[in-house]
Amino acid sequence: MKVVIASDHAGFPLKQILRGFLEKQNFEIFDVGTDSETPVDYTDFAEKVGTAIVKKEATRGVLICGSGVGASVAANKIKGIRAGLCHDTYSAHQGVEHDAMNVLVLGARVIGTELAKELVKAFLAAKFSGEKRHVRRLEKVTALEGKFDEPL
């Protein structure tokens, strides 16, 4: 599986650790930045992760910022992206199984390194269930993406 990974400056140290961890697990990694702890905007990297997935340059994405909140909000603005901010393994795998989550968002200032590794493992090992109720709900989520082209 090809995984796109990115972070802002606050998430950079954790991104580097997770990148190495995933490479050792034989995942193909597509790192779209940032490349240092020099301040940058999380929105730019959320866009890069989302674009890679929408263009099918990667199957899933891992996005990291300080809290995870801003990156999650930004990524979810991209049509076709279903990003979830997760700080527990249940949410990391259930988000894929029930909601077809394709981007895992992590808060580097909220969780530790070992938990981050467990979350990434749970996220990448999970598969969408395809159960009728989850397919129906996913179709409704997809319909929402085009329903509000203009802000209310």
C-alpha positions in Angstrom: 0.0 0.0 0.0 1.3 3.5 -0.8 0.8 5.9 2.0 1.1 9.7 1.7 2.4 11.4 4.8 2.8 15.1 5.7 3.0 17.4 8.6 3.4 21.0 9.6 6.4 22.1 11.6 4.8 21.0 14.9 4.3 17.5 13.6 7.6 17.2 11.8 9.5 15.2 14.4 6.7 12.7 14.7 6.3 12.5 11.0 10.0 11.5 10.7 9.6 8.8 13.2 6.4 7.4 11.6 8.0 7.5 8.2 10.8 5.3 9.3 8.4 3.0 11.2 6.3 2.6 8.1 9.2 2.0 5.8 10.4 -0.8 8.1 6.8 -2.3 7.7 7.4 -2.3 3.9 4.9 0.4 3.1 5.7 2.6 0.2 5.9 6.2 1.5 5.1 9.3 -0.4 6.3 12.2 1.8 5.0 15.6 0.7 6.6 17.6 3.5 7.3 19.6 5.5 11.0 19.0 5.7 11.9 20.9 8.9 10.6 22.5 12.1 10.5 25.9 10.3 7.0 27.3 10.7 4.6 26.5 7.9 0.8 26.4 7.4 -0.9 23.0 8.1 -3.4 23.9 5.4 -0.8 23.5 2.6 0.1 20.0 3.8 -3.5 18.9 4.2 -4.0 20.0 0.6 -1.0 18.0 -0.5 -2.2 14.8 1.3 -5.7 15.2 0.0 -4.6 15.8 -3.6 -2.4 12.7 -3.6 -5.3 10.6 -2.5 -7.8 12.1 -4.9 -5.3 11.7 -7.8 -4.8 8.1 -6.7 -1.1 8.7 -6.1 -1.6 7.1 -2.7 -4.2 4.8 -1.1 -4.3 6.4 2.4 -2.8 9.3 4.1 -1.3 10.3 7.5 -1.4 13.9 8.4 0.1 15.5 11.5 -0.1 18.9 13.1 0.2 20.1 16.7 -3.3 19.3 17.8 -4.6 17.5 14.7 -7.7 19.7 14.7 -6.6 22.3 12.0 -5.2 19.7 9.7 -8.4 17.6 10.0 -10.7 20.5 9.3 -8.6 21.5 6.2 -8.3 18.0 4.8 -12.1 17.5 5.1 -12.7 20.4 2.8 -11.3 18.4 -0.1 -13.9 16.5 -2.0 -13.3 12.7 -1.6 -11.3 13.1 1.6 -12.6 11.5 4.8 -10.1 12.5 7.4 -10.4 11.5 11.1 -8.6 12.9 14.0 -7.9 9.8 16.2 -6.2 9.5 19.6 -7.3 5.9 20.3 -6.9 2.7 18.3 -10.6 1.9 18.2 -11.4 5.1 16.3 -8.4 4.5 14.0 -9.7 1.2 12.7 -13.4 1.8 13.1 -13.2 5.0 11.1 -12.0 2.9 8.1 -14.3 -0.1 8.7 -17.5 2.0 9.1 -16.8 5.4 7.4 -14.1 4.6 4.8 -11.8 7.1 6.4 -8.8 7.6 4.1 -6.7 10.1 6.1 -5.6 9.6 9.7 -4.9 12.9 11.4 -2.7 13.0 14.5 -1.9 15.6 17.1 1.8 15.5 17.7 1.4 17.7 20.9 -1.4 15.4 22.2 -0.1 11.8 21.8 3.2 10.1 22.3 5.3 8.2 19.7 4.3 4.7 20.7 0.6 5.5 20.6 1.0 7.2 17.2 2.6 4.0 15.9 -0.3 1.9 17.2 -2.8 4.3 15.6 -1.1 4.1 12.2 -1.0 0.3 12.4 -4.7 0.1 13.2 -5.6 2.6 10.5 -3.6 0.9 7.8 -4.6 -2.7 8.7 -8.4 -1.8 8.6 -10.6 -2.4 5.6 -14.0 -0.8 4.8 -16.7 -3.4 5.8 -18.9 -2.9 2.8 -21.9 -3.6 5.0 -25.2 -2.2 3.6 -25.7 0.3 6.4 -22.1 1.7 6.0 -22.4 1.9 2.3 -25.7 3.8 2.6 -24.1 6.2 5.1 -21.1 6.7 2.9 -23.3 7.5 -0.1 -25.0 10.2 2.1 -21.6 11.6 3.1 -20.6 11.8 -0.6 -23.9 13.5 -1.5 -23.2 16.2 1.1 -19.9 17.1 -0.7 -21.9 18.5 -3.6 -24.9 19.7 -1.8 -23.4 22.9 -0.4 -21.3 24.4 -3.1 -21.8 27.9 -1.6 -21.4 28.6 2.1 -24.7 29.1 4.0 
